[in-house]
Amino acid sequence: MDAVPQQPQATEGAVTISAGPRLRIAMILAILADVLQLAVFPFVVEGAESPVDDILDLCLGGLLTWLLGWHWEFLPSFLAKLVPGVDLVPLWTLAVANVYRKSKRVALAAERTE
């Protein structure tokens, strides 16, 4: 039988991050949230101080933590989204990409030590 290729995985604490469905879902959610906050919300809600923006950030932070585990990258993204003008940067997308990049580095280091 042909062996099924395994996706790279990294373990940080007790949380395993892989290039599987959880990471894909987290990236899609982060991109959608950033697009909503950059392109849609400024036209339909009262702007950067909107409670809708804050609720979206709070929910997304919780979802990303549930999907990928707790990472320090999520905290600056959440706090920066509360500052008017700073949410012109897609911080959630950058945070998820950075979590994956770091987990990949940890996986490579673990392979080298084995």
All heavy atoms as an XYZ file, in Angstrom:
873
protein
N       0.831     -1.176      0.000
C       0.000      0.000      0.000
C       0.874      1.238      0.000
O       1.938      1.244      0.582
C      -0.862      0.036      1.252
C      -2.114     -0.728      1.143
S      -3.216     -0.029      2.353
C      -3.910     -1.462      2.998
N       0.360      2.299     -0.621
C       1.073      3.566     -0.607
C       0.860      4.255      0.725
O      -0.242      4.289      1.251
C       0.570      4.487     -1.728
C       0.947      3.954     -3.098
O       1.980      3.265     -3.188
O       0.204      4.203     -4.067
N       1.917      4.805      1.244
C       1.817      5.538      2.506
C       1.241      6.923      2.230
O       1.584      7.571      1.257
C       3.188      5.663      3.152
N       0.343      7.346      3.086
C      -0.249      8.673      2.963
C       0.746      9.677      3.534
O       1.204      9.517      4.664
C      -1.588      8.745      3.741
C      -2.159     10.148      3.675
C      -2.558      7.723      3.208
N       1.123     10.713      2.755
C       2.072     11.683      3.288
C       1.467     12.450      4.453
O       0.317     12.865      4.400
C       2.346     12.615      2.101
C       1.207     12.415      1.162
C       0.685     11.034      1.416
N       2.238     12.596      5.499
C       1.748     13.309      6.672
C       2.087     14.783      6.557
O       3.112     15.151      5.996
C       2.367     12.733      7.935
C       1.895     11.323      8.192
C       2.244     10.899      9.596
O       2.885     11.612     10.333
N       1.821      9.713      9.965
N       1.196     15.587      7.088
C       1.402     17.023      7.069
C       2.343     17.392      8.210
O       2.347     16.750      9.253
C       0.074     17.750      7.235
C      -0.869     17.460      6.097
C      -2.227     18.064      6.350
O      -2.565     18.416      7.463
N      -3.023     18.168      5.303
N       3.151     18.457      8.004
C       4.053     18.852      9.085
C       3.285     19.312     10.310
O       2.269     19.976     10.193
C       4.848     20.021      8.476
C       4.074     20.458      7.293
C       3.239     19.309      6.852
N       3.762     18.908     11.466
C       3.118     19.284     12.722
C       4.162     19.839     13.672
O       5.325     19.480     13.601
C       2.437     18.083     13.378
C       1.271     17.561     12.601
C       0.570     16.456     13.362
O       1.068     15.940     14.348
N      -0.598     16.095     12.904
N       3.726     20.702     14.533
C       4.607     21.254     15.560
C       3.877     21.215     16.885
O       2.672     21.383     16.937
C       4.991     22.683     15.226
N       4.618     20.989     17.930
C       4.013     20.975     19.251
C       4.596     22.121     20.050
O       5.796     22.224     20.208
C       4.297     19.645     19.964
O       3.839     18.595     19.136
C       3.599     19.590     21.296
N       3.718     22.974     20.524
C       4.134     24.078     21.385
C       3.325     23.936     22.654
O       2.137     24.192     22.673
C       3.853     25.408     20.703
C       4.455     26.578     21.427
C       4.341     27.839     20.607
O       4.691     27.828     19.438
O       3.878     28.825     21.188
N       3.956     23.499     23.723
C       3.218     23.176     24.935
C       2.402     21.925     24.667
O       2.914     20.922     24.232
N       1.086     21.997     24.903
C       0.223     20.849     24.684
C      -0.586     20.978     23.405
O      -1.410     20.144     23.111
C      -0.721     20.692     25.865
N      -0.352     22.043     22.629
C      -1.159     22.297     21.439
C      -0.375     21.902     20.201
O       0.779     22.279     20.040
C      -1.542     23.789     21.361
C      -2.336     24.061     20.115
C      -2.331     24.194     22.584
N      -0.982     21.102     19.333
C      -0.353     20.712     18.086
C      -0.959     21.522     16.956
O      -2.176     21.578     16.814
C      -0.572     19.208     17.815
O      -0.013     18.484     18.896
C       0.073     18.795     16.525
N      -0.105     22.155     16.166
C      -0.554     22.947     15.032
C      -0.089     22.242     13.779
O       1.075     21.915     13.638
C       0.051     24.363     15.070
C      -0.305     25.040     16.373
C      -0.439     25.178     13.890
C       0.473     26.285     16.629
N      -0.996     21.987     12.865
C      -0.619     21.362     11.612
C      -1.174     22.183     10.469
O      -2.021     23.043     10.651
C      -1.151     19.927     11.548
O      -2.554     19.950     11.460
N      -0.684     21.890      9.285
C      -1.154     22.600      8.097
C      -2.462     21.975      7.626
O      -2.714     21.860      6.442
C      -0.096     22.528      7.012
N      -3.285     21.573      8.545
C      -4.535     20.906      8.229
C      -5.719     21.848      8.269
O      -5.584     23.066      8.123
N      -6.895     21.285      8.482
C      -8.126     22.070      8.401
C      -8.246     23.171      9.447
O      -8.788     24.232      9.160
C      -9.236     21.043      8.575
C      -8.598     19.782      9.002
C      -7.145     19.882      8.707
N      -7.723     22.964     10.645
C      -7.837     24.015     11.672
C      -7.073     25.268     11.267
O      -7.560     26.379     11.440
C      -7.337     23.519     13.024
C      -8.320     22.618     13.704
C      -7.805     22.209     15.076
N      -8.861     21.507     15.763
C      -9.489     21.978     16.826
N      -9.133     23.120     17.345
N     -10.457     21.299     17.381
N      -5.882     25.094     10.730
C      -5.107     26.247     10.293
C      -5.795     26.926      9.106
O      -5.860     28.152      9.040
C      -3.681     25.850      9.931
C      -2.840     27.020      9.444
C      -2.527     27.955     10.601
C      -1.586     26.557      8.776
N      -6.300     26.152      8.182
C      -7.000     26.731      7.028
C      -8.229     27.515      7.461
O      -8.472     28.622      6.980
C      -7.398     25.636      6.045
C      -6.228     25.100      5.266
C      -6.673     24.128      4.176
N      -5.598     23.174      3.990
C      -5.666     21.886      4.227
N      -6.784     21.345      4.638
N      -4.621     21.117      4.040
N      -8.995     26.956      8.374
C     -10.188     27.651      8.875
C      -9.780     28.929      9.590
O     -10.390     29.979      9.399
C     -11.006     26.722      9.797
C     -11.646     25.596      8.979
C     -12.085     27.510     10.540
C     -12.253     24.496      9.818
N      -8.731     28.852     10.411
C      -8.264     30.041     11.132
C      -7.816     31.122     10.156
O      -8.132     32.304     10.335
C      -7.124     29.672     12.072
N      -7.101     30.742      9.103
C      -6.636     31.725      8.122
C      -7.810     32.338      7.364
O      -7.846     33.550      7.142
C      -5.644     31.078      7.156
C      -5.032     32.073      6.197
S      -4.128     33.419      6.991
C      -2.579     32.637      7.303
N      -8.784     31.532      6.987
C      -9.961     32.047      6.283
C     -10.736     33.009      7.168
O     -11.146     34.085      6.732
C     -10.856     30.883      5.796
C     -10.163     30.149      4.649
C     -12.227     31.391      5.362
C     -10.817     28.831      4.275
N     -10.931     32.641      8.437
C     -11.631     33.532      9.367
C     -10.879     34.839      9.568
O     -11.485     35.915      9.598
C     -11.827     32.835     10.716
C     -12.864     31.722     10.762
C     -12.828     31.028     12.124
C     -14.242     32.269     10.476
N      -9.560     34.766      9.693
C      -8.755     35.978      9.884
C      -8.843     36.886      8.660
O      -9.010     38.102      8.789
C      -7.305     35.601     10.168
N      -8.757     36.309      7.480
C      -8.848     37.102      6.249
C     -10.226     37.736      6.125
O     -10.347     38.927      5.803
C      -8.513     36.234      5.019
C      -7.021     35.880      5.019
C      -8.901     36.951      3.728
C      -6.631     34.844      3.990
N     -11.281     36.956      6.393
C     -12.640     37.506      6.312
C     -12.847     38.649      7.309
O     -13.441     39.675      6.969
C     -13.673     36.407      6.549
C     -13.890     35.424      5.421
C     -14.850     34.323      5.848
C     -14.422     36.133      4.195
N     -12.353     38.477      8.526
C     -12.496     39.531      9.533
C     -11.751     40.788      9.115
O     -12.269     41.905      9.243
C     -11.996     39.038     10.883
N     -10.537     40.630      8.591
C      -9.769     41.795      8.162
C     -10.434     42.491      6.982
O     -10.481     43.723      6.932
C      -8.335     41.394      7.815
C      -7.490     41.131      9.052
O      -7.816     41.683     10.124
O      -6.504     40.378      8.949
N     -10.973     41.727      6.040
C     -11.667     42.329      4.894
C     -12.909     43.074      5.369
O     -13.180     44.199      4.926
C     -12.029     41.261      3.833
C     -13.013     41.791      2.814
C     -10.771     40.772      3.142
N     -13.660     42.471      6.276
C     -14.833     43.155      6.819
C     -14.442     44.465      7.494
O     -15.082     45.496      7.278
C     -15.549     42.268      7.832
C     -16.508     41.225      7.293
C     -16.986     40.327      8.434
C     -17.678     41.878      6.617
N     -13.393     44.427      8.291
C     -13.002     45.610      9.043
C     -12.347     46.681      8.165
O     -12.418     47.860      8.480
C     -12.075     45.230     10.190
C     -12.817     44.487     11.267
C     -11.930     44.062     12.408
O     -10.772     43.719     12.219
N     -12.481     44.075     13.607
N     -11.718     46.274      7.074
C     -11.057     47.241      6.205
C     -11.968     47.781      5.107
O     -11.894     48.959      4.759
C      -9.824     46.614      5.554
C      -8.665     46.280      6.477
C      -7.607     45.504      5.734
C      -8.078     47.545      7.060
N     -12.818     46.924      4.550
C     -13.571     47.315      3.362
C     -15.060     47.531      3.593
O     -15.661     48.361      2.931
C     -13.384     46.251      2.278
N     -15.665     46.805      4.517
C     -17.117     46.862      4.660
C     -17.555     47.735      5.828
O     -18.376     48.635      5.655
C     -17.695     45.434      4.806
C     -19.190     45.472      5.009
C     -17.344     44.595      3.587
N     -17.020     47.488      7.002
C     -17.480     48.192      8.204
C     -17.374     49.715      8.118
O     -18.259     50.407      8.586
C     -16.760     47.690      9.445
C     -17.276     46.368      9.955
C     -16.695     45.773     11.051
C     -18.338     45.721      9.350
C     -17.151     44.561     11.541
C     -18.798     44.511      9.824
C     -18.208     43.931     10.919
N     -16.311     50.281      7.542
C     -16.252     51.753      7.490
C     -17.421     52.380      6.730
O     -17.772     53.528      6.970
C     -14.933     52.033      6.772
C     -14.098     50.834      7.038
C     -15.065     49.685      7.080
N     -18.050     51.646      5.825
C     -19.146     52.192      5.033
C     -20.526     51.966      5.640
O     -21.462     52.674      5.309
C     -19.120     51.606      3.621
C     -17.874     51.964      2.867
C     -16.932     51.008      2.550
C     -17.621     53.280      2.508
C     -15.783     51.337      1.874
C     -16.468     53.622      1.825
C     -15.547     52.645      1.510
N     -20.649     50.966      6.517
C     -21.979     50.635      7.027
C     -22.163     50.840      8.522
O     -23.277     50.810      9.006
C     -22.377     49.180      6.668
C     -22.493     49.011      5.176
C     -21.380     48.195      7.230
N     -21.082     51.025      9.272
C     -21.203     51.286     10.704
C     -20.450     52.564     11.035
O     -19.751     53.116     10.197
C     -20.700     50.106     11.564
C     -21.595     48.906     11.430
C     -19.277     49.754     11.227
N     -20.560     53.023     12.244
C     -20.080     54.345     12.604
C     -18.567     54.516     12.669
O     -18.094     55.547     13.095
C     -20.716     54.801     13.917
C     -20.465     53.897     15.087
C     -21.541     52.837     15.278
O     -22.377     52.619     14.416
O     -21.499     52.200     16.338
N     -17.783     53.558     12.243
C     -16.341     53.769     12.145
C     -15.520     52.952     13.111
O     -15.945     51.920     13.607
N     -14.319     53.455     13.386
C     -13.334     52.700     14.161
C     -13.771     52.454     15.596
O     -13.338     51.496     16.216
C     -11.997     53.434     14.147
N     -14.612     53.292     16.140
C     -15.057     53.108     17.520
C     -16.334     52.278     17.603
O     -17.032     52.300     18.601
C     -15.248     54.471     18.174
C     -13.957     55.244     18.281
C     -14.144     56.619     18.880
O     -15.284     56.970     19.234
O     -13.151     57.341     18.992
N     -16.623     51.570     16.545
C     -17.846     50.792     16.468
C     -17.818     49.592     17.413
O     -16.842     48.849     17.455
C     -18.028     50.280     15.038
O     -19.015     49.307     14.998
N     -18.897     49.384     18.157
C     -18.978     48.178     18.982
C     -19.028     46.905     18.141
O     -18.612     45.852     18.600
C     -20.258     48.354     19.793
C     -20.937     49.551     19.276
C     -20.018     50.268     18.350
N     -19.489     47.016     16.902
C     -19.523     45.843     16.017
C     -18.098     45.371     15.741
O     -17.820     44.168     15.750
C     -20.264     46.177     14.695
C     -20.223     45.007     13.737
C     -21.688     46.596     14.971
N     -17.182     46.305     15.500
C     -15.772     45.964     15.320
C     -15.211     45.267     16.551
O     -14.512     44.262     16.439
C     -14.945     47.229     15.079
C     -14.670     47.487     13.613
O     -14.888     46.591     12.799
O     -14.222     48.605     13.309
N     -15.515     45.813     17.702
C     -15.000     45.235     18.949
C     -15.548     43.840     19.198
O     -14.817     42.943     19.632
C     -15.332     46.147     20.132
C     -14.676     47.518     20.008
O     -13.699     47.634     19.241
O     -15.145     48.456     20.674
N     -16.827     43.650     18.927
C     -17.436     42.326     19.102
C     -16.813     41.322     18.139
O     -16.508     40.187     18.519
C     -18.967     42.404     18.932
C     -19.577     43.177     20.102
C     -19.582     41.025     18.807
C     -21.032     43.540     19.920
N     -16.603     41.741     16.888
C     -15.961     40.862     15.911
C     -14.558     40.482     16.378
O     -14.176     39.311     16.306
C     -15.902     41.531     14.534
C     -15.182     40.732     13.450
C     -15.944     39.450     13.129
C     -15.000     41.572     12.210
N     -13.787     41.455     16.866
C     -12.437     41.162     17.345
C     -12.449     40.213     18.537
O     -11.631     39.298     18.611
C     -11.718     42.459     17.728
C     -11.315     43.277     16.519
O     -11.069     42.681     15.456
O     -11.242     44.511     16.645
N     -13.355     40.416     19.455
C     -13.453     39.549     20.623
C     -13.816     38.114     20.217
O     -13.189     37.152     20.669
C     -14.485     40.094     21.603
C     -14.598     39.392     22.936
C     -13.293     39.517     23.707
C     -15.736     39.972     23.746
N     -14.803     37.982     19.349
C     -15.210     36.648     18.876
C     -14.099     35.976     18.084
O     -13.837     34.786     18.252
C     -16.470     36.747     18.035
S     -17.932     37.222     18.966
N     -13.436     36.736     17.215
C     -12.373     36.152     16.405
C     -11.189     35.728     17.271
O     -10.616     34.659     17.050
C     -11.915     37.134     15.324
C     -10.964     36.511     14.317
C     -11.662     35.411     13.525
C     -10.409     37.541     13.393
N     -10.845     36.545     18.252
C      -9.770     36.150     19.165
C     -10.093     34.845     19.876
O      -9.243     33.970     20.011
N     -11.342     34.706     20.318
C     -11.764     33.460     20.955
C     -11.738     32.276     20.008
O     -11.272     31.185     20.364
N     -12.222     32.468     18.792
C     -12.218     31.383     17.803
C     -10.804     30.960     17.422
O     -10.515     29.761     17.320
C     -12.971     31.807     16.536
C     -14.478     31.711     16.587
C     -15.101     32.373     15.360
C     -14.911     30.266     16.660
N      -9.916     31.925     17.209
C      -8.546     31.583     16.843
C      -7.836     30.856     17.984
O      -7.082     29.914     17.748
C      -7.770     32.838     16.448
C      -8.210     33.512     15.156
C      -7.381     34.757     14.896
C      -8.169     32.571     13.980
N      -8.114     31.268     19.207
C      -7.529     30.577     20.360
C      -8.071     29.160     20.461
O      -7.336     28.218     20.755
C      -7.805     31.367     21.655
O      -7.258     32.669     21.515
C      -7.191     30.685     22.853
N      -9.353     28.988     20.185
C      -9.949     27.654     20.219
C      -9.367     26.776     19.103
O      -9.077     25.594     19.323
C     -11.464     27.761     20.090
C     -12.151     26.442     20.088
C     -12.320     25.583     21.132
C     -12.761     25.801     18.959
N     -13.003     24.463     20.718
C     -13.286     24.575     19.386
C     -12.916     26.167     17.630
C     -13.947     23.706     18.542
C     -13.586     25.294     16.787
C     -14.091     24.083     17.249
N      -9.175     27.348     17.907
C      -8.674     26.568     16.779
C      -7.184     26.246     16.891
O      -6.765     25.126     16.598
C      -8.917     27.322     15.464
C     -10.346     27.352     14.952
C     -10.490     28.361     13.818
C     -10.779     25.974     14.495
N      -6.378     27.229     17.302
C      -4.925     27.066     17.262
C      -4.265     27.023     18.630
O      -3.064     26.800     18.726
C      -4.299     28.214     16.454
C      -4.756     28.351     15.011
C      -4.118     29.568     14.372
C      -4.450     27.096     14.218
N      -5.028     27.272     19.688
C      -4.440     27.351     21.012
C      -3.991     28.773     21.298
O      -3.999     29.637     20.429
N      -3.595     29.025     22.539
C      -3.180     30.375     22.928
C      -1.797     30.681     22.363
O      -0.872     29.890     22.500
C      -3.148     30.514     24.444
C      -2.468     31.767     24.855
C      -1.243     31.872     25.430
C      -2.954     33.097     24.685
N      -0.946     33.189     25.646
C      -1.976     33.963     25.185
C      -4.114     33.642     24.153
C      -2.127     35.343     25.178
C      -4.264     35.012     24.151
C      -3.282     35.844     24.656
N      -1.686     31.843     21.713
C      -0.413     32.333     21.198
C      -0.323     33.825     21.498
O      -1.308     34.551     21.371
C      -0.298     32.097     19.688
C      -0.260     30.654     19.336
N       0.881     29.899     19.420
C      -1.240     29.823     18.934
C       0.601     28.659     19.072
N      -0.673     28.586     18.781
N       0.864     34.281     21.825
C       1.062     35.691     22.174
C       0.780     36.608     20.993
O       0.490     37.783     21.185
C       2.474     35.910     22.697
C       2.623     35.413     24.093
C       3.264     34.278     24.496
C       2.083     36.003     25.273
N       3.160     34.123     25.847
C       2.437     35.186     26.359
C       1.329     37.139     25.526
C       2.074     35.472     27.665
C       0.973     37.433     26.830
C       1.347     36.601     27.875
N       0.847     36.115     19.782
C       0.591     36.944     18.602
C      -0.843     37.472     18.578
O      -1.108     38.508     17.985
C       0.847     36.153     17.312
C       2.307     35.938     17.005
C       2.885     34.746     17.748
O       2.158     34.073     18.509
O       4.084     34.505     17.578
N      -1.764     36.757     19.210
C      -3.168     37.181     19.181
C      -3.414     38.400     20.071
O      -4.276     39.217     19.771
C      -4.090     36.043     19.604
C      -4.033     34.850     18.698
C      -4.301     33.589     19.179
C      -3.719     34.969     17.361
C      -4.262     32.480     18.358
C      -3.674     33.866     16.522
C      -3.945     32.617     17.025
N      -2.672     38.534     21.154
C      -2.896     39.639     22.082
C      -2.588     41.006     21.460
O      -3.418     41.907     21.520
C      -2.103     39.422     23.364
C      -2.372     40.416     24.487
C      -3.836     40.369     24.910
C      -1.476     40.107     25.676
N      -1.418     41.217     20.830
C      -1.184     42.517     20.199
C      -2.171     42.802     19.070
O      -2.572     43.947     18.862
C       0.239     42.415     19.651
C       0.867     41.299     20.368
C      -0.238     40.376     20.801
N      -2.570     41.768     18.347
C      -3.547     41.965     17.270
C      -4.868     42.452     17.840
O      -5.484     43.370     17.304
C      -3.775     40.664     16.499
O      -2.607     40.285     15.839
N      -5.299     41.842     18.929
C      -6.556     42.250     19.550
C      -6.466     43.667     20.093
O      -7.347     44.496     19.859
C      -6.937     41.272     20.669
C      -8.174     41.665     21.399
C      -9.410     41.531     20.800
C      -8.110     42.198     22.670
C     -10.564     41.906     21.457
C      -9.253     42.579     23.341
C     -10.483     42.432     22.736
N      -5.400     43.976     20.811
C      -5.248     45.305     21.412
C      -5.075     46.388     20.352
O      -5.613     47.492     20.486
C      -4.080     45.314     22.391
C      -4.259     44.442     23.633
C      -3.005     44.452     24.480
C      -5.468     44.894     24.438
N      -4.337     46.100     19.298
C      -4.123     47.091     18.246
C      -5.414     47.389     17.488
O      -5.611     48.506     17.007
C      -3.045     46.608     17.278
N      -6.296     46.405     17.391
C      -7.568     46.628     16.701
C      -8.444     47.614     17.463
O      -9.344     48.207     16.890
C      -8.330     45.314     16.520
C      -7.713     44.383     15.505
C      -7.850     44.952     14.133
C      -7.504     43.908     13.089
N      -7.785     44.367     11.754
N      -8.183     47.814     18.735
C      -8.970     48.752     19.525
C      -8.507     50.201     19.344
O      -9.198     51.124     19.743
C      -8.909     48.364     21.001
C      -9.474     46.992     21.346
C      -9.280     46.689     22.821
C     -10.939     46.895     20.973
N      -7.328     50.389     18.725
C      -6.792     51.730     18.512
C      -7.244     52.230     17.140
O      -6.977     51.575     16.130
C      -5.239     51.708     18.586
C      -4.668     53.084     18.296
C      -4.784     51.187     19.925
N      -7.936     53.364     17.089
C      -8.386     53.888     15.794
C      -7.210     54.145     14.847
O      -6.175     54.661     15.246
C      -9.069     55.207     16.162
C      -9.451     55.059     17.592
C      -8.388     54.191     18.203
N      -7.380     53.749     13.607
C      -6.350     53.942     12.591
C      -5.419     52.763     12.437
O      -4.898     52.523     11.354
N      -5.195     52.018     13.510
C      -4.286     50.875     13.435
C      -4.952     49.701     12.736
O      -4.286     48.881     12.112
C      -3.793     50.465     14.845
C      -2.932     49.220     14.797
C      -3.013     51.608     15.461
N      -6.273     49.637     12.793
C      -6.929     48.496     12.156
C      -7.006     48.658     10.638
O      -7.757     47.970      9.965
C      -8.289     48.186     12.776
C      -9.267     49.329     12.713
O      -8.820     50.468     12.585
O     -10.477     49.059     12.805
N      -6.170     49.518     10.069
C      -5.997     49.570      8.620
C      -4.964     48.540      8.166
O      -4.689     48.400      6.990
C      -5.566     50.972      8.182
C      -6.588     52.072      8.469
C      -6.013     53.426      8.093
C      -7.885     51.813      7.725
N      -4.404     47.828      9.122
C      -3.442     46.758      8.856
C      -4.143     45.434      9.130
O      -4.820     45.296     10.149
C      -2.203     46.912      9.777
C      -1.214     45.793      9.548
C      -1.554     48.262      9.579
N      -4.004     44.436      8.248
C      -4.674     43.135      8.478
C      -3.976     42.328      9.572
O      -3.311     41.327      9.312
C      -4.578     42.454      7.112
C      -3.366     43.047      6.490
C      -3.290     44.466      6.978
N      -4.158     42.744     10.810
C      -3.406     42.163     11.924
C      -3.798     40.718     12.231
O      -2.947     39.922     12.633
C      -3.560     43.029     13.169
C      -2.899     44.402     13.056
C      -3.272     45.267     14.243
C      -1.401     44.264     12.960
N      -5.065     40.361     12.083
C      -5.463     38.972     12.372
C      -4.806     38.017     11.382
O      -4.310     36.959     11.758
C      -6.981     38.811     12.325
C      -7.676     39.437     13.479
C      -8.606     40.432     13.437
C      -7.520     39.119     14.862
N      -9.020     40.749     14.705
C      -8.376     39.967     15.593
C      -6.733     38.220     15.559
C      -8.469     39.909     16.981
C      -6.827     38.164     16.940
C      -7.686     39.006     17.633
N      -4.774     38.395     10.121
C      -4.145     37.542      9.107
C      -2.652     37.403      9.389
O      -2.100     36.298      9.305
C      -4.371     38.140      7.703
O      -5.778     38.301      7.495
C      -3.809     37.239      6.629
N      -2.008     38.505      9.734
C      -0.582     38.456     10.060
C      -0.319     37.596     11.300
O       0.676     36.867     11.354
C      -0.045     39.867     10.272
C       0.010     40.748      9.024
C       0.382     42.168      9.407
C       0.975     40.184      8.012
N      -1.206     37.669     12.283
C      -1.025     36.880     13.506
C      -1.122     35.385     13.211
O      -0.299     34.598     13.689
C      -2.059     37.281     14.557
N      -2.112     34.971     12.426
C      -2.264     33.548     12.102
C      -1.078     33.068     11.268
O      -0.539     31.984     11.502
C      -3.604     33.284     11.373
C      -3.675     31.861     10.861
C      -4.771     33.558     12.311
N      -0.640     33.877     10.313
C       0.517     33.499      9.499
C       1.768     33.369     10.373
O       2.577     32.449     10.183
C       0.738     34.523      8.396
N       1.925     34.259     11.340
C       3.088     34.199     12.231
C       3.033     32.975     13.142
O       4.061     32.350     13.412
C       3.184     35.484     13.051
C       4.541     35.667     13.652
O       5.547     35.312     13.061
N       4.573     36.232     14.846
N       1.859     32.608     13.614
C       1.711     31.399     14.437
C       2.132     30.174     13.634
O       2.874     29.314     14.122
C       0.255     31.249     14.938
C       0.002     29.855     15.487
C      -0.048     32.293     15.999
N       1.696     30.095     12.389
C       2.070     28.946     11.558
C       3.574     28.948     11.273
O       4.228     27.914     11.338
C       1.285     28.935     10.257
C       1.664     27.764      9.383
C       1.427     26.465      9.807
C       2.295     27.956      8.167
C       1.791     25.378      9.037
C       2.660     26.879      7.388
C       2.410     25.599      7.823
O       2.773     24.529      7.061
N       4.130     30.123     10.990
C       5.557     30.223     10.698
C       6.381     29.762     11.903
O       7.332     28.986     11.755
C       5.911     31.665     10.345
C       7.366     31.892     10.005
C       7.642     33.358      9.762
N       7.410     34.179     10.936
C       8.284     34.338     11.928
N       9.436     33.712     11.894
N       8.008     35.116     12.960
N       6.001     30.200     13.086
C       6.729     29.798     14.297
C       6.566     28.308     14.571
O       7.503     27.633     14.993
C       6.265     30.606     15.497
C       6.834     31.992     15.522
C       6.432     32.700     16.790
C       7.087     34.050     16.888
N       6.739     34.739     18.129
N       5.367     27.767     14.358
C       5.152     26.345     14.619
C       5.949     25.495     13.640
O       6.428     24.421     13.989
C       3.668     26.002     14.548
O       3.186     26.129     13.238
N       6.112     25.984     12.421
C       6.908     25.269     11.429
C       8.376     25.241     11.857
O       9.048     24.223     11.727
C       6.757     25.978     10.083
C       6.878     25.116      8.897
C       6.417     25.906      7.696
C       7.086     25.398      6.468
N       6.790     26.186      5.298
N       8.855     26.356     12.399
C      10.234     26.432     12.879
C      10.447     25.462     14.044
O      11.471     24.789     14.128
C      10.562     27.851     13.311
C      12.016     28.022     13.671
C      12.376     29.397     14.171
N      11.767     30.461     13.403
C      11.505     31.654     13.890
N      11.755     31.932     15.156
N      10.962     32.590     13.143
N       9.476     25.370     14.941
C       9.571     24.452     16.073
C       9.589     23.014     15.578
O      10.346     22.170     16.087
C       8.394     24.682     17.066
C       8.334     23.582     18.105
C       8.518     26.042     17.722
N       8.800     22.702     14.548
C       8.767     21.346     13.994
C      10.096     20.985     13.377
O      10.596     19.866     13.539
C       7.641     21.226     12.976
N      10.706     21.917     12.659
C      12.012     21.636     12.044
C      13.074     21.420     13.112
O      13.927     20.545     12.987
C      12.405     22.781     11.119
C      11.609     22.894      9.826
C      11.989     24.156      9.065
C      11.788     21.657      8.977
N      13.047     22.208     14.173
C      14.004     22.048     15.263
C      13.806     20.700     15.962
O      14.777     20.044     16.331
C      13.866     23.188     16.264
N      12.559     20.274     16.111
C      12.270     18.979     16.751
C      12.773     17.830     15.882
O      13.271     16.832     16.394
C      10.785     18.839     17.004
N      12.637     17.961     14.566
C      13.126     16.910     13.655
C      14.631     16.796     13.713
O      15.187     15.707     13.614
C      12.681     17.201     12.222
C      11.221     16.926     11.971
C      10.817     17.272     10.544
O      11.706     17.577      9.713
O       9.612     17.232     10.261
N      15.318     17.914     13.835
C      16.783     17.904     13.872
C      17.319     17.259     15.143
O      18.387     16.664     15.145
C      17.315     19.322     13.748
C      17.125     19.885     12.379
C      17.691     21.278     12.272
N      17.328     21.841     10.985
C      17.158     23.120     10.758
N      17.333     23.979     11.735
N      16.846     23.546      9.558
N      16.585     17.383     16.243
C      17.042     16.806     17.510
C      16.761     15.311     17.605
O      17.332     14.642     18.459
C      16.400     17.523     18.711
O      14.984     17.411     18.636
C      16.822     18.985     18.746
N      15.886     14.813     16.778
C      15.550     13.377     16.852
C      16.573     12.512     16.213
O      17.399     12.684     15.510
C      14.189     13.121     16.188
C      13.070     13.676     16.980
C      11.722     13.469     16.308
O      11.663     12.942     15.186
O      10.719     13.811     16.909
